Amino acid sequence: MPLFAAAAQADADKQEKAPELKGIVDETTLQALPPRYRKAVEQATMLFRFFENKAGMNYAPVFNALLGSLDEAARGLLVRRLRLAMPSKVPDQKTWFDPYLREVDQRMQIHYKTWRRT
């Protein structure tokens, strides 16, 4: 039994400290965020703190930690803004989202139509 107790204590000692956000994100702003966004900010900050003292580092992973949250927030904004203007029936929605291509060169129309899901 003491062997396992020592292992549990060693695991507790190894636990990671929360990243230092001071100087990067205002505490009131961080507290106002939903938990999933706060976690993304903490992950990005942890990566930044890891990279900040290393020369020649690529900071792209810092921003990658935030991309999911940004995508979700943008999707929510679009849905809220378009909900009242968008038709409720599926065939009408397909027509509504269909691009107007009458004045576009016919050779270029394929590039605008390939993104659509059928």
PAFI-918827 format. One record per residue (C-alpha): residue number from 1; x, y, z. Coordinates in nm, 4 decimals, decimal comma. Example, Ala and Ser with C-alpha at 12.3 -4.5 7.8 and 13.67 -1.06 7.14 Angstrom:
BEGIN
<site resi="1" xx="1,2300" yy="-0,4500" zz="0,7800"/>
<site resi="2" xx="1,3670" yy="-0,1060" zz="0,7140"/>
***
This chain:
BEGIN
<site resi="1" xx="0,0000" yy="0,0000" zz="0,0000"/>
<site resi="2" xx="0,2688" yy="0,2618" zz="0,0775"/>
<site resi="3" xx="0,4190" yy="0,2011" zz="-0,2681"/>
<site resi="4" xx="0,0975" yy="0,3153" zz="-0,4375"/>
<site resi="5" xx="0,0602" yy="0,6087" zz="-0,2020"/>
<site resi="6" xx="0,4084" yy="0,7277" zz="-0,2982"/>
<site resi="7" xx="0,3246" yy="0,6905" zz="-0,6685"/>
<site resi="8" xx="0,0058" yy="0,8934" zz="-0,6236"/>
<site resi="9" xx="0,2008" yy="1,1665" zz="-0,4428"/>
<site resi="10" xx="0,4617" yy="1,1709" zz="-0,7225"/>
<site resi="11" xx="0,1830" yy="1,2136" zz="-0,9810"/>
<site resi="12" xx="0,0330" yy="1,4980" zz="-0,7783"/>
<site resi="13" xx="0,3732" yy="1,6707" zz="-0,7635"/>
<site resi="14" xx="0,4145" yy="1,6434" zz="-1,1420"/>
<site resi="15" xx="0,0835" yy="1,8112" zz="-1,2220"/>
<site resi="16" xx="0,1170" yy="2,0988" zz="-1,4632"/>
<site resi="17" xx="0,0695" yy="2,4517" zz="-1,3387"/>
<site resi="18" xx="-0,1797" yy="2,6732" zz="-1,5176"/>
<site resi="19" xx="-0,0177" yy="2,8965" zz="-1,7794"/>
<site resi="20" xx="0,0669" yy="3,2508" zz="-1,6780"/>
<site resi="21" xx="-0,1781" yy="3,4728" zz="-1,8657"/>
<site resi="22" xx="-0,0705" yy="3,8007" zz="-1,7101"/>
<site resi="23" xx="0,0378" yy="4,0469" zz="-1,9763"/>
<site resi="24" xx="-0,1335" yy="3,8552" zz="-2,2564"/>
<site resi="25" xx="-0,5024" yy="3,8357" zz="-2,1669"/>
<site resi="26" xx="-0,6917" yy="4,0618" zz="-1,9302"/>
<site resi="27" xx="-0,8326" yy="3,8619" zz="-1,6384"/>
<site resi="28" xx="-1,1832" yy="4,0122" zz="-1,6673"/>
<site resi="29" xx="-1,1928" yy="3,9250" zz="-2,0378"/>
<site resi="30" xx="-1,0802" yy="3,5707" zz="-1,9654"/>
<site resi="31" xx="-1,3432" yy="3,5247" zz="-1,6937"/>
<site resi="32" xx="-1,6156" yy="3,6453" zz="-1,9316"/>
<site resi="33" xx="-1,5332" yy="3,3705" zz="-2,1852"/>
<site resi="34" xx="-1,7201" yy="3,0403" zz="-2,1938"/>
<site resi="35" xx="-1,5123" yy="2,7473" zz="-2,0603"/>
<site resi="36" xx="-1,4267" yy="2,6027" zz="-2,4039"/>
<site resi="37" xx="-1,2937" yy="2,9394" zz="-2,5259"/>
<site resi="38" xx="-1,1058" yy="2,9972" zz="-2,2001"/>
<site resi="39" xx="-0,9373" yy="2,6579" zz="-2,2420"/>
<site resi="40" xx="-0,8308" yy="2,7487" zz="-2,5979"/>
<site resi="41" xx="-0,6822" yy="3,0771" zz="-2,4745"/>
<site resi="42" xx="-0,4970" yy="2,8947" zz="-2,1976"/>
<site resi="43" xx="-0,3574" yy="2,6417" zz="-2,4472"/>
<site resi="44" xx="-0,2465" yy="2,9190" zz="-2,6821"/>
<site resi="45" xx="-0,0826" yy="3,1028" zz="-2,3924"/>
<site resi="46" xx="0,0953" yy="2,7891" zz="-2,2779"/>
<site resi="47" xx="0,2375" yy="2,7399" zz="-2,6272"/>
<site resi="48" xx="0,3371" yy="3,1055" zz="-2,6493"/>
<site resi="49" xx="0,5168" yy="3,0906" zz="-2,3139"/>
<site resi="50" xx="0,6999" yy="2,7790" zz="-2,4358"/>
<site resi="51" xx="0,8093" yy="2,9473" zz="-2,7603"/>
<site resi="52" xx="0,8766" yy="3,3017" zz="-2,6407"/>
<site resi="53" xx="1,2352" yy="3,2480" zz="-2,5241"/>
<site resi="54" xx="1,3421" yy="3,0278" zz="-2,8128"/>
<site resi="55" xx="1,5086" yy="3,1865" zz="-3,1120"/>
<site resi="56" xx="1,3683" yy="3,1360" zz="-3,4619"/>
<site resi="57" xx="1,0433" yy="2,9688" zz="-3,3555"/>
<site resi="58" xx="0,7352" yy="2,9503" zz="-3,5742"/>
<site resi="59" xx="0,4387" yy="3,0862" zz="-3,3779"/>
<site resi="60" xx="0,1730" yy="2,9244" zz="-3,5992"/>
<site resi="61" xx="0,0846" yy="2,6555" zz="-3,3390"/>
<site resi="62" xx="-0,0061" yy="2,9317" zz="-3,0937"/>
<site resi="63" xx="-0,2768" yy="3,0546" zz="-3,3290"/>
<site resi="64" xx="-0,3848" yy="2,7040" zz="-3,4292"/>
<site resi="65" xx="-0,5006" yy="2,6492" zz="-3,0721"/>
<site resi="66" xx="-0,7517" yy="2,9324" zz="-3,1236"/>
<site resi="67" xx="-0,8841" yy="2,8375" zz="-3,4686"/>
<site resi="68" xx="-1,1586" yy="2,6023" zz="-3,3506"/>
<site resi="69" xx="-1,2985" yy="2,8643" zz="-3,1149"/>
<site resi="70" xx="-1,2847" yy="3,1321" zz="-3,3842"/>
<site resi="71" xx="-1,4622" yy="2,9053" zz="-3,6332"/>
<site resi="72" xx="-1,7345" yy="2,8250" zz="-3,3831"/>
<site resi="73" xx="-1,7867" yy="3,1898" zz="-3,2925"/>
<site resi="74" xx="-1,8011" yy="3,2913" zz="-3,6610"/>
<site resi="75" xx="-2,0487" yy="3,0144" zz="-3,7395"/>
<site resi="76" xx="-2,2713" yy="3,1276" zz="-3,4519"/>
<site resi="77" xx="-2,2561" yy="3,4879" zz="-3,5683"/>
<site resi="78" xx="-2,3543" yy="3,3933" zz="-3,9243"/>
<site resi="79" xx="-2,6419" yy="3,1760" zz="-3,8097"/>
<site resi="80" xx="-2,7763" yy="3,4510" zz="-3,5829"/>
<site resi="81" xx="-2,7483" yy="3,7130" zz="-3,8581"/>
<site resi="82" xx="-2,8921" yy="3,5006" zz="-4,1391"/>
<site resi="83" xx="-3,1619" yy="3,3091" zz="-3,9512"/>
<site resi="84" xx="-3,4363" yy="3,5652" zz="-4,0107"/>
<site resi="85" xx="-3,3443" yy="3,6279" zz="-4,3758"/>
<site resi="86" xx="-3,2951" yy="3,2635" zz="-4,4780"/>
<site resi="87" xx="-3,5948" yy="3,0715" zz="-4,6150"/>
<site resi="88" xx="-3,7269" yy="2,7911" zz="-4,3970"/>
<site resi="89" xx="-3,7866" yy="2,5286" zz="-4,6685"/>
<site resi="90" xx="-3,4877" yy="2,3281" zz="-4,7955"/>
<site resi="91" xx="-3,5485" yy="2,3822" zz="-5,1715"/>
<site resi="92" xx="-3,5833" yy="2,7564" zz="-5,1090"/>
<site resi="93" xx="-3,2596" yy="2,7515" zz="-4,9058"/>
<site resi="94" xx="-3,0736" yy="2,5826" zz="-5,1920"/>
<site resi="95" xx="-3,1963" yy="2,8502" zz="-5,4306"/>
<site resi="96" xx="-3,1104" yy="3,1240" zz="-5,1816"/>
<site resi="97" xx="-2,7516" yy="3,0003" zz="-5,1447"/>
<site resi="98" xx="-2,7099" yy="2,9302" zz="-5,5173"/>
<site resi="99" xx="-2,4746" yy="3,1919" zz="-5,6640"/>
<site resi="100" xx="-2,6004" yy="3,4262" zz="-5,9360"/>
<site resi="101" xx="-2,3739" yy="3,3431" zz="-6,2303"/>
<site resi="102" xx="-2,5585" yy="3,4751" zz="-6,5320"/>
<site resi="103" xx="-2,2942" yy="3,7430" zz="-6,6027"/>
<site resi="104" xx="-1,9921" yy="3,5218" zz="-6,5230"/>
<site resi="105" xx="-1,7881" yy="3,3709" zz="-6,8077"/>
<site resi="106" xx="-1,9141" yy="3,0149" zz="-6,8670"/>
<site resi="107" xx="-1,5633" yy="2,8715" zz="-6,8386"/>
<site resi="108" xx="-1,5345" yy="3,0174" zz="-6,4880"/>
<site resi="109" xx="-1,8769" yy="2,9057" zz="-6,3647"/>
<site resi="110" xx="-1,7503" yy="2,5561" zz="-6,2825"/>
<site resi="111" xx="-1,5153" yy="2,7074" zz="-6,0220"/>
<site resi="112" xx="-1,8047" yy="2,8760" zz="-5,8433"/>
<site resi="113" xx="-2,0342" yy="2,5728" zz="-5,8563"/>
<site resi="114" xx="-1,7947" yy="2,3012" zz="-5,7358"/>
<site resi="115" xx="-1,8054" yy="2,4162" zz="-5,3730"/>
<site resi="116" xx="-2,1759" yy="2,3387" zz="-5,3441"/>
<site resi="117" xx="-2,2981" yy="2,0216" zz="-5,1793"/>
<site resi="118" xx="-2,5792" yy="1,8400" zz="-5,3530"/>
***
